[in-house]
């Protein structure tokens, strides 16, 4: 009954029905993966934020130790508001650590702070993947706002090159997410290596805890890539199908 109801509206009914099922088949599973990954991060962070390191280093001190390890002297470490809002800002050379990380001596705080300092090291050393990611960021922003509207405009005008341009711009969202993966994995790898070399965490059990937090965080980037690819594939199928029907 439902398919007939949609089809009764003509071409647009068929389009919306197809969009509906593609969303269920492609996007919903990726969104579920994303929710699971976010829940895993929160669970791991909550657990390891209650376990304190024997070294007594705070998150800020741990980040500073990573900077010194790489000989970086022009990066500041500041506290910022929010939970899990930690990040490195390359424009102002500042590592911003959230309230639960900056002064905490927990395993989670040390792992997260060292990860962000790992990003600072990547910038200082001209790490190629992060340079590539930053290079495509402007196009990614354009694609996120204009990609699909341009594709719809091209479809309405019957101008297929505009559809292709719109989809290409939108594809840069997935390209950006793909480029982000090695950047995040490398930052965690750098963090764990420095933690082990400098004794920021005193034993294998503590190191295992930091590794679990960073590994959980990495899965959120995998999930973000899956969502981007699912949406891209959905729009490619939809616009290709609609274009063929118009010929």
N, C-alpha and C positions, 0 to 999 in steps of 0.2 A: 504493500500500500504506500509506504513512504517513497520508494523510488518513483512511482507513478505520480505522486503529488509534486515532487520536484520537477519531473519531466514536463508536467503540465504548464510550467512557466517558461517553456521553450529552452533556448540555448543557455540562458543564465541559470535556470533551474538545474540543468545538467552540470554546469560549471560548479555551482555551489555544492551539489551532491558529491562530485568528484573531490573538491577541496576538503569537504567534511571527512570523507573516508581516508584521504591521504594524510590528513592531520592525525587521525586516530592511529593509522598504521605506522607512520613514520615519526611524527613529532612526539606523540604521547609517550612512547617507550623511552625516547631520549630525555624527555622532561622528568620521567620517573627516575632514570639514572642520575640526573642532576640533583633531584631531591634526596636520593639515597646518599650521594656523595657529600652533600652539604650536611646531612644528618651525621654522617660518619666523622666529618671534621669537628663538628660541635661536640660530639661524644668524646672523641680523642682529646680535644682541647680541654674539655671539662675534667676529664680524668687526670691528665698530666699536669694541669694547672694546680692540682692539689698535692702533687709530689714535688718536693723541693730538693734542689741539688746539694750535694755535700760540699761543693766548691764555694757556695755562697755568692756566686756571681749573679748580679741582676741582669735583666734583659739588656739594659743600656750598656752595662759594663761588658757583656758578652759581644754586643755589636761592635763596641769600640775595640775589643780584642781582635776581631776579624779584620777591621780596618787597619790596625797596626800590623797584623800578619801580612797584609798585602802592601804595606807601606803607603797607605792612603791617609793624607793629612788635611785634605780640604773638604771633608764631609762632616756636617754636624749631626748630632743625634738629639731629637726633640720628642717631647711627649705630645700626643694628640688625643682627642676625645673619641669615644666609640669603642665597640668591642670587635676585635679582629679587623681593625681598620689600619693595620700596619702596612706601610709602603715606603718605597724609596722614591724620592722626587729628584730626577736628574737635572731638572731646570734650575733648582736652587741648591743642589747638592746637600740634601737633608734626608736623613732617615727618620721617619716619624713612627713612633711606637705607641700603641694604644695604652690606656691606663693599666690594663691587666698584664702588660708585657714590660713596660718601661722599668718599673721598680721591683717587679716580682723576681724571685729567685727560683721559680718553678722550672721544671724540665721543659714544659711547653713554651714558656717565655724565652728561655735561652735558645731553643730551636728556631722559633719564629724570628727573633731578633737577628740571629746569625744568618738566617735565610735572606732577610732584607739587606744585611750588610753584604751578602753574596751578590746581590744585584748591583750594589755600589762598586764592587770589584769588577763585575762584568763591564760596566761603563768605563771604569778606569783603564781597563786592559783592551778596550775596543772589541769586545766579544762579538763576533760576526752575526750570530742569530739575533742578538738584541738590536743591532744596527739595522738589520733587515726588517725586523718587526716595527721599529720606529719609523722606517722609511715608508712603509705601507699604511701607517696609521691614518694620515690625512685622507687617503683614498677610501679607507675603511669607514671613516666617519661620513664621507659623502655617500657611500654605498648604503649605509644603514638608514639614511634619511631619504635618499633620492632613487635608489636602485629599483625598488618595486613600483613606486609611482611612475617612473619613466617606462618601465615595462608595460604597465597598464595603459599608459598614454599611447605607446607604440601599438598596442593591441587595438585600442579604440580607433586609431587612425589607419590601421591596416599597414603600418610601416614596420616590417620585421627587423630591420637593423636597429631601430630604437629599442625594441624588445630585447634584442641580444645585448645591447649596451647596458640596459637596466639590469639584466641578470648578471652580466659580467661585474658591474659595480657591486651588486649584492654579494657576489661570490667572494669579494675581498674580506667580508666578515669571517668566513670560514678560513680563508688564507691567513688572516691575522691570528685566529685561534690556533691554527696549526703551527704558526711561527712562535706562538707563546709557549707551547709545550716544552721544547728544548731549553728555552730561557728559564722556565721555572724549575725544571729538573736539574739543570746545571747549577742554579743558585742553591738548591737544597744539597746537591753533591758537594759544592764548595763549603757550605756551612758545616756539614757533618765531618768533612776532612779536617777543617780547622779545629772543630770541637775536639776531635780525637787527638790531633797533633799537639794542641796546647793544654789539654787537660781541663777544659771548661766543664766537662762532665767527667766524673771520677771513675766510673766503671761501665761495663758492658750493659748492665740493666738500665742505667740512665740514658746511655746512648741509644738503646733500643726504644726507649720511650720517646726521645726526640725524633727518631726515625719514623715512628708510627704517626706522629703528628704531621710531619712533612709529607709522608706518603699519602695520608688521607687528604691533605690539601691538594696534592698533585692530581688526585682523581676528580676534583672539581673542574680542573682545566680540561681533562679528558671528556668529562660530561658536557662542558660548554662547547667543545669542538663537535661532539655528537649532535647537540641541539642545532648548531649552525649548519652542519652538513645535512641534517634531516630537513630543515626548512629550505635550504638551497635546492635539494632534490625535489621537494614538494613543489616549489615554484617552477622549476625547470619542466617537470612533468605537466603541470597545469597549463603553462604558457605554450609549451610545444603542442599539447593536445588541442588547445583552443585555436592556435594558429593554423593547424592542419585542417580543422573543421571549417575555417573561413575561406580556405582555398577553393 
